Amino acid sequence: MIHVFTRTWWKKNPSWPNGLEPHKGRKHTLAQVHSEEEARSICEEWNNTHDPGKLSRMAEFLRE
């Protein structure tokens, strides 16, 4: 099973340069799929249609 999810890569911290500290955020599930091809497709579509914003929210996947 492959877990497809989004998460941020930064958190706000005024004491860091540009006010951002590196930080892997909590995972938010998009889907559970069986093939890596399907997982890649979901991630590509999500990343192409959503603005990552200041905290760099991106879709990714992990085989469980």
C-alpha distances in whole Angstrom, upper triangle without the diagonal:
4,7,10,13,17,19,23,24,27,29,33,35,39,40,38,39,38,37,33,32,29,26,22,22,20,16,16,13,13,10,7,6,5,8,9,12,11,10,14,15,15,15,19,20,19,21,24,25,25,27,26,29,31,28,26,23,20,17,14,10,9,6,6
4,6,10,13,16,19,21,24,26,30,32,36,37,35,35,35,34,30,29,25,23,19,19,17,14,14,11,11,8,6,5,6,7,7,10,9,7,10,13,11,12,15,17,16,18,20,21,21,24,22,26,27,24,22,19,16,13,10,7,6,4,6
4,6,10,12,16,18,21,23,26,29,33,34,32,33,32,31,27,26,23,20,16,16,14,10,10,7,8,6,5,7,9,10,10,13,11,8,11,13,11,11,15,16,14,16,19,20,19,21,20,23,24,21,19,16,14,11,8,5,5,6,7
4,7,10,14,16,19,21,25,28,31,32,30,31,30,29,25,24,21,19,15,14,13,9,9,6,5,5,6,8,10,11,10,12,10,6,9,10,8,7,11,12,10,12,15,16,15,18,16,19,21,19,16,13,11,7,6,4,7,9,10
4,7,10,13,16,18,21,24,27,29,27,28,26,25,22,21,19,16,12,11,10,6,5,4,5,7,9,11,14,15,13,15,13,10,11,12,9,8,12,12,10,11,15,15,13,15,14,16,18,15,14,10,8,5,6,6,8,11,12
4,7,10,13,15,18,21,24,26,24,25,23,22,19,18,16,14,10,9,8,6,5,7,7,10,13,15,18,18,16,17,15,12,13,14,11,9,12,12,9,9,13,13,11,12,10,13,15,12,10,6,5,4,6,8,11,14,16
4,7,9,11,14,17,21,22,20,21,20,19,15,15,12,10,7,5,6,5,6,9,11,14,16,18,21,21,19,20,19,15,16,17,14,12,14,15,12,11,15,15,12,13,10,12,12,9,8,5,6,7,8,10,12,16,17
4,6,8,11,14,17,19,17,18,16,15,11,11,9,7,6,5,8,8,10,13,14,17,19,21,24,24,22,23,22,18,18,19,17,14,16,17,14,12,16,16,13,12,8,9,9,6,5,4,6,9,11,13,15,19,20
4,7,10,13,16,17,14,15,14,13,10,9,6,5,5,6,10,11,13,16,17,20,22,23,26,25,22,24,23,20,19,21,19,16,17,19,16,14,17,18,15,14,10,11,10,6,6,7,8,11,12,14,16,20,21
4,7,9,12,13,11,12,11,10,6,6,5,5,7,7,11,13,15,18,20,23,25,27,29,29,26,27,27,23,23,24,22,19,20,22,19,17,19,20,17,15,11,10,8,5,7,8,11,14,15,18,20,23,24
4,6,10,11,10,12,11,8,6,5,6,6,8,8,11,14,16,19,21,24,26,29,31,31,29,30,29,26,25,27,25,22,23,24,21,19,22,22,18,16,13,12,9,6,9,11,14,17,18,21,22,25,26
4,7,9,8,10,9,6,5,6,9,9,12,11,14,17,19,22,24,27,30,32,35,35,32,34,33,29,29,30,28,25,26,27,23,21,24,24,20,17,15,12,9,8,12,13,17,20,21,24,26,29,30
4,6,6,9,9,5,5,6,9,10,14,14,17,20,22,25,27,31,33,35,38,38,35,36,36,32,32,33,31,28,29,30,27,25,27,27,24,21,18,16,12,11,15,17,20,23,24,27,28,31,32
4,6,8,8,4,7,9,12,14,17,17,20,24,25,29,31,34,36,38,41,41,38,40,39,35,35,36,34,31,32,33,29,27,29,29,26,23,20,17,14,13,17,19,22,26,27,30,31,35,36
4,7,9,6,8,9,12,14,18,19,22,25,27,31,33,36,38,40,42,42,39,41,40,37,36,38,36,32,33,35,32,29,32,32,28,25,22,20,16,16,19,21,24,28,29,31,32,36,36
4,6,5,6,6,9,12,16,17,21,23,26,29,31,34,36,38,40,39,36,38,38,34,33,35,33,30,31,32,29,26,29,29,26,23,20,18,14,14,16,19,22,25,26,29,30,33,34
4,5,6,8,11,14,17,19,22,25,27,30,32,35,37,38,41,40,37,38,38,34,33,34,33,29,30,31,29,26,28,29,25,22,19,17,13,14,16,19,22,25,26,29,30,34,35
4,6,9,11,14,17,18,22,24,26,29,30,33,35,37,40,39,36,36,36,33,31,33,31,28,28,29,26,24,25,26,22,19,17,14,10,11,14,17,20,24,25,28,30,34,35
4,7,10,12,16,16,19,22,24,27,28,32,34,36,39,38,35,36,36,32,31,33,31,28,28,29,26,24,26,26,22,19,17,14,10,11,14,16,19,23,25,28,29,33,34
4,7,9,12,13,16,19,21,24,25,29,31,33,35,35,32,33,32,29,28,30,28,24,25,26,23,21,23,24,20,17,14,12,9,8,11,13,16,20,21,24,25,29,30
4,6,10,11,15,18,20,23,25,28,30,32,34,34,31,32,32,28,28,29,28,24,26,27,24,22,25,25,22,19,16,15,11,9,12,14,16,20,20,23,24,27,28
4,7,9,13,15,18,21,23,25,27,29,31,30,27,29,29,25,24,27,25,21,23,25,22,20,23,24,21,19,15,14,12,9,10,12,14,17,17,20,20,24,25
4,6,10,12,15,18,20,23,24,26,28,28,26,28,27,23,23,25,23,20,22,24,21,19,22,23,20,18,15,15,13,9,10,11,13,15,15,17,18,21,22
4,7,9,12,15,17,19,20,23,25,25,22,24,24,20,20,22,20,17,20,21,18,17,20,21,18,18,14,15,14,10,10,10,11,12,12,14,14,18,18
4,6,9,12,15,18,19,22,24,25,23,25,23,20,20,22,19,17,19,21,17,16,20,20,17,16,13,14,13,9,10,9,10,12,12,14,15,18,19
4,7,10,13,15,17,20,22,23,22,24,22,19,20,22,19,17,20,21,17,17,21,21,18,18,15,16,16,12,13,11,12,12,12,13,14,17,17
4,6,9,12,13,16,19,20,18,20,19,15,17,18,15,14,17,18,15,15,19,19,16,17,15,16,17,14,13,10,10,9,10,10,11,14,14
4,7,9,12,15,18,19,18,20,18,15,16,17,14,13,16,16,13,14,17,17,14,16,14,16,17,14,14,10,10,9,10,11,12,15,15
4,6,8,11,15,16,16,17,15,12,14,15,12,11,15,15,12,14,17,17,15,18,16,19,20,18,16,13,12,9,10,10,11,13,13
4,7,10,14,15,14,15,12,10,12,12,8,9,12,12,9,12,15,14,13,16,15,18,21,18,17,13,11,8,9,9,12,14,15
4,6,10,12,12,13,10,8,11,11,8,10,13,13,11,14,17,16,16,19,19,22,24,22,20,16,14,11,11,9,11,12,13
4,7,9,11,13,10,8,12,13,10,12,15,15,15,17,20,20,20,23,22,25,27,24,22,19,17,13,12,9,10,10,10
4,6,8,9,7,7,10,11,10,12,15,15,15,17,20,20,21,24,23,26,29,26,24,21,18,14,12,10,10,9,11
4,7,9,8,8,11,12,12,14,17,17,18,20,22,23,24,27,26,29,32,29,26,24,20,17,15,11,11,9,10
4,5,5,6,9,10,11,13,14,16,17,19,20,22,23,26,25,29,31,28,25,23,20,16,14,11,11,9,12
4,5,5,6,9,10,10,12,14,15,16,18,20,21,24,22,26,28,26,23,21,17,14,11,9,9,8,12
4,5,5,6,9,10,11,12,14,15,16,18,20,23,22,26,28,27,23,21,17,14,12,11,12,12,15
4,5,5,6,9,10,11,12,14,15,17,18,21,21,25,28,26,23,20,16,13,12,10,12,12,15
4,5,5,6,9,10,11,12,14,16,17,19,19,22,25,22,19,17,13,10,8,6,9,10,13
4,6,5,6,9,10,10,12,14,15,18,17,21,23,22,18,16,12,9,8,8,10,12,15
4,5,5,6,9,10,11,12,14,17,17,21,24,23,19,17,13,10,10,11,14,15,18
4,6,5,6,9,10,11,12,15,15,19,22,20,17,15,11,8,9,9,13,14,17
4,5,5,6,8,10,11,13,13,16,19,17,14,12,8,5,6,8,11,14,17
4,6,5,6,9,10,13,13,16,19,18,15,13,10,8,9,11,14,17,20
4,6,5,6,9,12,13,16,20,19,16,14,11,9,11,13,17,19,22
4,5,5,6,9,10,13,17,16,13,10,8,6,9,12,16,18,21
4,6,5,7,8,11,14,14,10,9,6,6,9,12,16,19,22
4,6,8,9,13,16,16,13,12,10,10,12,15,19,22,25
4,7,9,12,16,16,14,12,11,11,14,17,21,23,26
4,6,9,12,13,10,9,8,10,13,16,20,23,25
4,5,9,10,8,8,9,11,15,18,22,25,27
4,7,7,4,5,6,9,13,16,19,23,25
4,6,5,7,9,13,16,20,22,26,28
4,6,8,11,15,18,21,24,27,29
4,6,9,13,15,18,21,24,26
4,6,10,12,16,18,22,24
4,7,10,13,16,20,21
4,7,10,13,17,19
4,7,11,14,16
4,7,11,13
4,7,9
4,6
4
